[in-house]
């Protein structure tokens, strides 16, 4: 898993990122594009309003890492394994649970 520019994300920062990510508008934009710098610039700007100082690259990296971790936990669960889990699984499942079959 890639390093997020040296500074670890706190639980509150990740929660804020997930809250923004769970916005239907943001989700639709992310689903429809690969070149998503502009979207993550919006995400970073919204985090700024919560007093969280992250640039778009950090947001995108964290998003990708969370998504990757979620998918590996989800596929482990689907194959009957309960040993794998992650901190924000339920929050991510609410966002990604409907779209994991598309990939």
Backbone torsions as a table, in degrees:
resi	resn	phi	psi	omega
1	UNK	NA	130.5	-174.8
2	UNK	-66.9	150.4	176.9
3	UNK	-76.2	136.6	-177.9
4	UNK	-88.7	49.5	176.6
5	UNK	74.7	30.7	172.4
6	UNK	90.4	-42.2	-173.2
7	UNK	-95.8	122.4	-179.7
8	UNK	-67.0	146.9	175.9
9	UNK	-79.3	133.9	174.7
10	UNK	-80.9	165.7	177.7
11	UNK	-58.0	-42.8	-179.8
12	UNK	-63.9	-37.6	178.2
13	UNK	-65.6	-43.1	179.6
14	UNK	-65.0	-42.3	177.8
15	UNK	-59.0	-43.3	179.4
16	UNK	-63.8	-42.9	177.8
17	UNK	-60.2	-45.3	-179.8
18	UNK	-65.0	-37.8	179.4
19	UNK	-61.7	-43.5	178.7
20	UNK	-67.6	-44.2	179.7
21	UNK	-60.3	-31.9	-177.5
22	UNK	-75.8	-8.2	174.6
23	UNK	-62.3	123.5	-176.2
24	UNK	-54.7	-39.4	179.8
25	UNK	-60.2	-47.9	179.3
26	UNK	-63.2	-44.0	179.8
27	UNK	-58.5	-44.8	-179.5
28	UNK	-62.8	-41.1	178.9
29	UNK	-63.8	-42.1	-178.4
30	UNK	-68.1	-36.9	179.9
31	UNK	-67.9	-29.7	-173.2
32	UNK	-90.1	1.7	-173.4
33	UNK	-148.5	155.8	173.9
34	UNK	-103.8	-39.0	177.7
35	UNK	-83.3	93.7	-168.4
36	UNK	-115.0	19.3	-179.5
37	UNK	-53.6	-46.1	-176.5
38	UNK	-61.9	-39.0	178.8
39	UNK	-63.2	-45.0	-178.4
40	UNK	-72.1	-23.0	171.5
41	UNK	-66.1	-39.6	175.2
42	UNK	-63.3	-43.9	179.6
43	UNK	-60.2	-46.5	179.8
44	UNK	-61.8	-39.2	178.7
45	UNK	-64.2	-38.8	178.7
46	UNK	-70.5	-36.1	175.3
47	UNK	-62.7	-38.2	179.3
48	UNK	-55.7	-37.3	179.6
49	UNK	-64.8	-25.4	175.5
50	UNK	-87.9	3.5	-178.3
51	UNK	80.8	20.4	-179.3
52	UNK	-105.0	119.6	-173.7
53	UNK	-98.4	90.5	177.5
54	UNK	-130.8	140.9	176.1
55	UNK	-88.5	171.8	-174.5
56	UNK	-60.7	-34.7	-178.8
57	UNK	-66.1	-41.0	177.9
58	UNK	-63.7	-41.6	179.2
59	UNK	-63.3	-44.3	-178.9
60	UNK	-65.6	-42.3	179.6
61	UNK	-62.1	-45.2	-179.6
62	UNK	-63.8	-42.6	177.8
63	UNK	-57.4	-48.8	-179.3
64	UNK	-63.2	-42.8	-179.8
65	UNK	-64.4	-43.5	178.2
66	UNK	-62.0	-43.8	-179.0
67	UNK	-63.2	-43.6	179.4
68	UNK	-63.5	-46.2	-179.7
69	UNK	-63.2	-43.4	178.1
70	UNK	-57.0	-48.0	-177.9
71	UNK	-62.4	-38.7	-179.3
72	UNK	-71.3	-36.0	175.5
73	UNK	-66.8	-43.9	-179.5
74	UNK	-60.9	-45.4	-178.3
75	UNK	-70.5	-32.3	174.4
76	UNK	-63.7	-42.5	178.3
77	UNK	-64.6	-42.1	-179.4
78	UNK	-62.5	-28.5	179.5
79	UNK	-91.7	10.4	173.0
80	UNK	95.3	-1.4	179.7
81	UNK	-86.7	133.6	177.7
82	UNK	-110.8	4.4	-175.4
83	UNK	-73.8	-25.1	-177.1
84	UNK	-92.6	133.2	174.6
85	UNK	-151.2	170.8	177.5
86	UNK	-147.6	160.1	-172.8
87	UNK	-59.6	-46.6	-172.3
88	UNK	-105.7	27.3	-174.1
89	UNK	-55.5	-48.9	-176.7
90	UNK	-61.9	-41.6	178.4
91	UNK	-62.9	-42.9	-178.7
92	UNK	-71.7	-34.4	179.1
93	UNK	-63.0	-35.4	177.4
94	UNK	-62.6	-33.0	-179.4
95	UNK	-87.9	-47.9	-169.0
96	UNK	-97.3	-15.5	-174.3
97	UNK	-54.5	-32.4	-177.5
98	UNK	-83.4	-17.8	-170.8
99	UNK	-115.1	4.5	-175.6
100	UNK	-69.6	-22.5	-178.1
101	UNK	-73.3	-19.8	-174.8
102	UNK	-69.7	-29.1	-176.0
103	UNK	-77.1	NA	NA
